[in-house]
Amino acid sequence: MEIPAGLWYNAIFLRHSQRKYSGEVPEEHVTTRIEKVCAEFSPFPGVRSILVREPANDVFKGAVGQYFFKVTEAPYYIAFIGDTNAPNVHASAGYIGEGVILEATTLGLNTCWVGGFFKRESVMKQIDIKDNEQILAISPIGYSKEEADRVGNSAKKYRRKDLAELIISQESKKGKWISPALEAARVAPSAANRQPWRFQIGEDSITVSSSSKREGFGVSRRLDCGIAMLHLELDALVNGIKGSWEFLKYPQVAKYNIT
Ligand SMILES: Cc1cc2nc3c(=O)[nH]c(=O)nc-3n(C[C@H](O)[C@H](O)[C@H](O)COP(=O)(O)O)c2cc1C
């Protein structure tokens, strides 16, 4: 499917992680649209998203700390599933999953990437996966319990690293599209807000690298980087810059070459 760049780009700045839901079930046309995007947004092989139209009663786990409150009263959730034999599975899952999350945001739904604190065995009672597949992450969808935290109402501020900390090399200062694209990537969500993405700026390209090979919280940093990749591309697209992704080996994740 063609990326709805304008809508998803706007959704970048409306999304935040929401953990307390009202239990209210989204209307049929909303869930149908989510299912369509789950089915059709698949630019990379080996990953897929499924909408689970059942409450995630025994799925989310809690933990103490700033980033890991237990998700409660979500009417539905989305599962992000990867083929463990597929190359680039984590980065692809982040990229594709964030597309579904930004679509949900566009539809007024709250979300929250959850990579560590959920029970895989409970999800597997609600969906079928193949032997070679793994549930890499899930996200509740629904409406925030607090009106003030609903999409469009919330004034939550992102706590993120400065761009200067994230740029590891800069070959060229020519491309006007580069700074805004990096700005959109910078505000991406990541597990425990660790922001593992690093950027190398080329003549007509941006390379996204990962700060470490370690997983941490049971989530690959490459998955976080995949989320940042989509943000970067959305900004480029709204500025009329088209390109394509070339996956690379660690510590690099992928390079966006403009066409
Ligand atoms: C891949 C991934 C996994 C995450 N896992 C969890 C999790 O297990 N539990 C949780 O409460 N939040 C989780 N988060 C949410 C992050 O804590 C959150 O995105 C980050 O703190 C930034 O806040 P924001 O999403 O509101 O911008 C995860 C986020 C990402 C991207």
The ligand as an SDF file (V2000), in Angstrom:
LIG
                    3D

 31 33  0  0  0  0  0  0  0  0999 V2000
    9.8490   -1.4620   21.1890 C   0  0  0  0  0  0  0  0  0  0  0  0
    9.2500   -0.8250   22.4160 C   0  0  0  0  0  0  0  0  0  0  0  0
    8.9740   -1.5910   23.5250 C   0  0  0  0  0  0  0  0  0  0  0  0
    8.3610   -1.0110   24.6490 C   0  0  0  0  0  0  0  0  0  0  0  0
    8.0540   -1.8080   25.7110 N   0  0  0  0  0  0  0  0  0  0  0  0
    7.3520   -1.2910   26.7470 C   0  0  0  0  0  0  0  0  0  0  0  0
    6.9050   -2.1510   27.7990 C   0  0  0  0  0  0  0  0  0  0  0  0
    7.1780   -3.3610   27.8170 O   0  0  0  0  0  0  0  0  0  0  0  0
    6.1470   -1.5960   28.7850 N   0  0  0  0  0  0  0  0  0  0  0  0
    5.8140   -0.2610   28.7800 C   0  0  0  0  0  0  0  0  0  0  0  0
    5.0950    0.1790   29.6810 O   0  0  0  0  0  0  0  0  0  0  0  0
    6.2530    0.5900   27.8050 N   0  0  0  0  0  0  0  0  0  0  0  0
    6.9970    0.0950   26.7900 C   0  0  0  0  0  0  0  0  0  0  0  0
    7.3950    0.9270   25.7610 N   0  0  0  0  0  0  0  0  0  0  0  0
    7.0250    2.3520   25.7600 C   0  0  0  0  0  0  0  0  0  0  0  0
    8.2300    3.2650   26.0460 C   0  0  0  0  0  0  0  0  0  0  0  0
    8.5220    3.2800   27.4240 O   0  0  0  0  0  0  0  0  0  0  0  0
    7.9170    4.6810   25.5160 C   0  0  0  0  0  0  0  0  0  0  0  0
    7.7400    4.6130   24.1250 O   0  0  0  0  0  0  0  0  0  0  0  0
    9.0160    5.6860   25.8080 C   0  0  0  0  0  0  0  0  0  0  0  0
    9.1580    5.8710   27.1930 O   0  0  0  0  0  0  0  0  0  0  0  0
    8.7370    7.0450   25.1510 C   0  0  0  0  0  0  0  0  0  0  0  0
    7.5110    7.5860   25.5840 O   0  0  0  0  0  0  0  0  0  0  0  0
    6.3630    7.9450   24.5430 P   0  0  0  0  0  0  0  0  0  0  0  0
    6.0340    6.6690   23.7850 O   0  0  0  0  0  0  0  0  0  0  0  0
    5.2010    8.4170   25.3830 O   0  0  0  0  0  0  0  0  0  0  0  0
    6.8700    8.9880   23.5980 O   0  0  0  0  0  0  0  0  0  0  0  0
    8.0500    0.3740   24.6540 C   0  0  0  0  0  0  0  0  0  0  0  0
    8.3600    1.1450   23.5280 C   0  0  0  0  0  0  0  0  0  0  0  0
    8.9440    0.5670   22.4250 C   0  0  0  0  0  0  0  0  0  0  0  0
    9.2110    1.4030   21.2280 C   0  0  0  0  0  0  0  0  0  0  0  0
  1  2  1  0
  2  3  1  0
  2 30  2  0
  3  4  2  0
  4  5  1  0
  4 28  1  0
  5  6  2  0
  6  7  1  0
  6 13  1  0
  7  8  2  0
  7  9  1  0
  9 10  1  0
 10 11  2  0
 10 12  1  0
 12 13  2  0
 13 14  1  0
 14 15  1  0
 14 28  1  0
 15 16  1  0
 16 17  1  0
 16 18  1  0
 18 19  1  0
 18 20  1  0
 20 21  1  0
 20 22  1  0
 22 23  1  0
 23 24  1  0
 24 25  2  0
 24 26  1  0
 24 27  1  0
 28 29  2  0
 29 30  1  0
 30 31  1  0
M  END
$$$$
